[in-house]
Amino acid sequence: MPARRVPRAFMLPWGKGTVLEEASIEGGLHQPALHLLHYELGEKKGQYAIRFAAFDEDGRMEDRPLIINEREIAALRAELALAPRLKALLKRLVED
C-alpha cells in the first residue's frame, strides 16, 4: 500500500487543516489508520481531533467505519509510539 506523507492537508465540510500525525498498519485487506487533525480554518479552528480511518489497497480512504481486529492492537500500539501527540489525545479518551 502506498505511504502517505505527514503532515498533509485535509478538508471536511466544517473546516480544514493539517494531518499532523498518523499511526497506521497493514491490516490485510485494508490499512487501519488513526490521524491527529488540527483545524486551521472553519468552525473548528484551533481544535485538535482524532480521525479513525481505513485505506484500501490503492491508498484511498474507505467510506466505511474503521474496524481494528484484536490481532492488530499490538502493531497499532507500536505505531502510536511514533505519534506522541496522537497517543496523548487517545489516552485522554480512555482515562478514568
N, C-alpha and C positions, 0 to 999 in steps of 0.2 A: 504494500500500500504506500502511496506517496507520502513523504514527510510534509508537514505543514510548518511554515515559518511562524515564529513568535518573536516579537509582537506583530500583530496584524490587525487590520480594521474589521469591525463588524457593524452591521446596521440592522436595527429592528424598528418596528412601527413607532415605538415610544422613545427611541433615542439611538445614538450611535456612539462608538468609541473604539477602544482597543482591547483585543485579547492579550492580556499581559502574561499569562502563564497557561500551560496546557499539560495535563497528565493523561497519556493515552497508551493503550496496549493493543497488541494484535489479539483479536478475540475469535479467530476462525473465520466466520462469515462476515463479521463486521469489526470495526475498531471502536471500542468504547473510549470516550474522552470526557474529561472534566476541564472546564475553562474558567479562569478568573477574568471576568469582564470589568472594565472601567468605563463608565458612561462619561462622555465628554460634551455631548450635545443632547438636547431634548429634555423631557420632563424628569428624567432620572439623573441629570447632570451631576457629576461629582460622586455618585454612588458606585459601589462595587457589588458584583453579583456573581453567582456560580451558575454556569450553564452545564447541564448534563446532556451530552450529545453522543451520537453514534455516526460513524462514517462508513460508507460502503467500500468495496474493493477498489473503486476508482478514485477514492478520496472525496466523494461528495457527501455532505451531511444528509443523513437519512431523515425522512419525515415520519418518525415513529418514536416512541419512548425509548430511553436508554434502559437496557437490561444488562446488569452485571451478574455474571454467573459466579457462584460461590468459589469455583476454581480460579477465578480471575482476581480475587481480592488481594492476594499477596503481591502479584505483579503490579497491580494498580497502586498499592501502598508504596512499593519501591519507586514508582514514577513520581508519586507525590513528594518524595524526598527531594526531588529536583525542582519542585514548585512550592517554596516555603510560604508564600503569601496565600496561595490557594489552600494549602494544608491548614493554615491557621484559621481561615474562614470556615472550612469544613469542620474543624474542631469545635467551633462555636455552635455549629448546628447540632452536635451530639452531646454537648456538655450538659450536666445537670445543674 
